[in-house]
Amino acid sequence: MLIIPAIDLKDGQCVRLRQGLMDDSTVFSDDPVAVAAQWVKAGCRRLHLVDLNGAFAGTPVNGEVVTAIAKAYPKLPIQIGGGIRSKETIEHYLSAGVEYLIIGTKAVKEPEFISEICRDFAGHIIVGLDAKDGWVATDGWAEVSNVKATDLAKRFEADGVSAIVYTDIARDGMMQGVNVEATVAMARASSIPVIASGGITNMDDIRALSAVSGQGICGAITGRAIYEGTLDVAEAQTYCDSAE
């Protein structure tokens, strides 16, 4: 299981939100490339970037910062989400050196778009499913749909999606622990590997996820915990490697 540090970008800075609320953000650094360097030094094998402004705008806003990180670490797989709603944006990010594109809102509203881009960009597409009480939320979590997250996962099973990033909104940024039960349910819903997100606070969460990783959980995204020091990236990755 991969430990994947998150770098959330807002106005060019590295921040963390609580439950996705843009007006409840904490700035951790005004140099996201330096933050990336910190996690690379700690031994991370993938980075998770989010263009928060882009998620609300529906188009990339922090693209220059993303490109700068990709250029600084060309061999490090990077996944980016937030405002990716066109083939042109996908092509731009891939040419900039980004490995995986996370499609969230567009996947919910136009699921046929996923089928199309998985054909055009095979091996590079991740679907981001953000759920509140099991129901999918979109548009930077501003809207909650009447679609069940597990049902949507099944819908994408035949498309060739590389992974699903599953986020429990109620836990995100709250340091209250990961929702293992919901994450396992998502992993069981389809054959697509699941990356857990939201609420990962300390080694207890890593141990709990690692124990069920064999059910289809391939990674864990962590943000606030590694910035506030309640989780050590190197220790967590070493544990996951030894547990396999």
ABEGO torsion letter per residue (X at the ends): XBBBBBBBBBGGBBBBBBGGBAABBBBABABAAAAAAAAAAAGBABBBBBBAAAAAAGBBAAAAAAAAAAAABAABBBBBBEGBABAAAAAAAAAAGBABBBBBAAAAABAAAAAAAAAABBGABBBBBBBBGGBBBBGGGABBBABBAAAAAAAAAAAGBABBBBBBAAABGAGAEBBAAAAAAAAAABABBBBBBEGBABAAAAAAAAAAAAAGBABBBBBAAAAAGABBAAAAAAAAAAAX
